[in-house]
Amino acid sequence: MGEPPEKWNLSNPKVIREVHRQYIDAGADIIETNTFGGNSHKLRDASPQAAWEINLAGSRLAREMAGPNTLVAGSMGPTGGLVFPWGGISFDAALDSYAQQAQALAAGGADFILIETMTDLQEARAAAFGAMSAGIPIAIQLTFDPSGRILMGTPADVAAAVLSTLNPLWVGCNCGTGPEEMLDPIKQMRPWAGVLAAFPNAGLPEWRESEQVYPLQPEGFATGSQLLIQAGVSILGGCCGTTPSHIRVLRSIVDGCSPKNRPRDILHKLREIQFQHYVSLRAAKWVAGEQLNDSMQKSESADSSRAVASGMFLASRTLLLPLGNRQVSYQLERVGSIVEFEPGSWHHRGNSGNMCMPIHIPVIDIPRNLPLEQIAPLVGGLQIQAMPAVFTCGSLEALQATLLNYCGRAGVVIPAARADDYVDMTLAMGALPIYTQVRLEGCRYQTLKCKDQNS
């Protein structure tokens, strides 16, 4: 089958340089490193040092060709395996593999890490947390099937909401479809993403005379991409089958829609948006047991946009629970230790469209002395059931392990002792801080209401 294309960074650097040159000449503001399959799980026959050198060389080649006027995205794709609980790759192993790759890409001069073609929300989260160790910004893109879900069943709106809490430069879609077929997931993601990106294929591949080809010509690709711009996409590119000719025509379309900005000015603006999003998450306070602010209840149509703007939502792997919707009520139910809790027996007993049936969310205790190696399999049971959850925990280390392994956006009850440390950890893990006015132990159910104490 030949060698992995990533190894060409070392064995055929002239070819890689030429590919980069052609796309830069076509008008690309961003080029990607030739490292899509450069993680240690994909490069199984490569030693850790060899994998490092492959990624370092790929990043250096792109940086050399990009110069000061083009941005370099350090490309990181899937491991090719399944992350626990669906497969044999542990979350920590996936995270470590991506961390090693991201650090090599950063060392080679990448401006940011582009996590792409993800079909599992949990693997995307592992890649994001791993990439954060490199100290440069990240962006995250997923691949959706015709149903609007990724392979492991997560809808587009849930994926966008959960990943946006990790404060990427953008979230978006790439691969899998042509531009017009990408419209539906983009529209679902729009209310939950600060900045949206779309990198479609040049149509769906077809077999012609024993050869696989991408049928969409540059003009058709660019015309379809205009619809993505109208749907709210800010960062537009191409994936499989898109040649320099596709990018050249796309460049002319984009320039006709808005003034051309220098790539580094674009990156600076994205960083500003990223920082503003972090500040809004940091400033908001949520209190269980209080009524919503009047301003939050004035407009039902603004529920989703208000929820994402202030981070007011919980999410499981497949279910999004925006707080502040007048038609939906939530109740927290204390269920005891995660060791005794049986996820398969739980039912939230409500639905997001029935205001008469409150959605019950379990408040699960993580014992402070629970061995860390036991946390992943226990939390994995929640992922299988796609269960929303709120956690209490007396140990920051155990809380971190819990939130890393939880696939979705959990809530965390903030204790009075060391509250600032718990808030820092909760936000760093993309979770929702929850404050209580009463001890949850004293009542079986506690209505979850939201209050922004800055307003």
Secondary structure, 3 states (H helix, E strand, C coil): CCCCHHHHHHHCHHHHHHHHHHHHHCCCCEEECCCCCCCCCCCCCCCHHHHHHHHHHHHHHHHHHHCCCCEEEEEECCCCCCECCCCCECHHHHHHHHHHHHHHHHHCCCCEEEEEEECCHHHHHHHHHHHHCCCCCEEEEECCCCCCECCCCCEHHHHHHHHHCCCCCCEEEECCCCCHHHHHHHHHHHHHCCCEEEECCCCCCEEECCEEECCCCHHHHHHHHHHHHHCCCCEECCCCCCCHHHHHHHHHHHHHHCCCCCHHHHHHHHHHHHHHHHHHHHHCCCEECCCCCHHHHCCCCCHHHHHHHCCCEEECCCCEEECCCCCCCEEEEEEEECCCCCHHHCCCCCCCCCCCCCEEEEEEEECCCCCHHHHHHHHHHHHHCCCCCEEEECCHHHHHHHHHHCCCECEEECCCCCHHHHHHHHHHCCCEEEEECCCHHHCCEEECCCCCCCC
